[in-house]
């Protein structure tokens, strides 16, 4: 029973973190219908920055968000204008985005190797005291609880942005129907640029905590995060940012319970679920209907 | 009454690969004029609406609105300037209510915030017969109601020129009459209107001025009564002499 509860609590915390990691990828897909295959690399860059801030200035990752989030938001804005509008003018923006961001991800991984080397780096657990907390009779690292709490706060912030602001209303209109949104006076480039900035900032924010939650930072770990994030948003519903949370819950619990009871299967079962979802419900668990292209 | 030219197309061409969807199209819309744009399927009517509203950009030619060149101007800026349109197949924002759909157009479709949002939304919903559906999700509307919602959204942007793309398509005779009466009311609130339509009876009820497109070219421009006896128009609609 104790193992069962441990797996439940751990999976819950992982689900929150995975939601944050994948949220930006779904936001970009929802608004721009492009796939950012370099999503994981932005997460890794955020992680390196947070680690550097911790080592050199003693920032804990929560504090480092004050630097990481605005910086990566600005990077997202700067990258949007030379990259995305050109993609969207192509005959097949979705496939073009695959190819372009595939290249971007390799370039970023190469840069990370140049600057940070191939060795794993991680944040010091001891930044948070006490080291462990009791949650539902399960003892978990405080760092994991903080990671989950920040993730939930970020999800709430994205919800408020989408459902409580004028910019969010424009963003949702754009997600539903691009042509109608334009005809109704929505400046799609401005809305998309902000969404792209948010997406990169969310990835980097997740990166600030990734090395605390069992994923030591290395240049190559970005691919893993892109893969996990992509699986999560397909399970939840492509193009629906808040469905990411459900996708992350399914993925995290599949991973968490198999990791406890069938450890050899822990990296396989979540993807078997992904395949089952694609076959049974291609629009994702919360998708309204099959995607339109 | 027709007055000064408010919308002008001079030699407008739009290509899709090697196919010219619009070929050196020249048309003008005077202040107070309603222009019916007719022609067979594939003649370029909707492409023309897309080019004027900015969803497509012309490859050649000049588009001007109120004396200002609008080639290359984005759709949202054209909306702010006073050009808006309905869609042949309306796709309202399905995750939002009817009222929220109209609110988006009220909020963002023109420059400057309104102070009378509620009243404006109510008036537009009443005019388009959607008052009772105000709180309903847009996805629950039937096809006719979705078309009315599309019109309501376009009107909410307070257009100077309204481009109406096959609003009567798929409607029965009674519904067509209602829509024709509605557009005749709308005429009073806009400075000009272009109506794309297949249904000739419908066009006749809303305007006398028509332009006929065929294979991307304007083959007739004048009064409806003259169009129906024009040899080129007859050929397009009825086929050449001796054809099967």
Interface residues (C-beta under 8 A of the other chain):
Chain A: X166 X169 X170 X172 X173 X176 X177 X179 X180 X181 X182 X183 X184 X185 X186 X187 X188 X189 X288
Chain B: X53 X54 X55 X74 X75 X76 X79 X80 X84 X85 X87 X91 X92 X93 X94 X95 X96 X103 X104 X105 X107 X108 X109 X110 X153 X154 X157
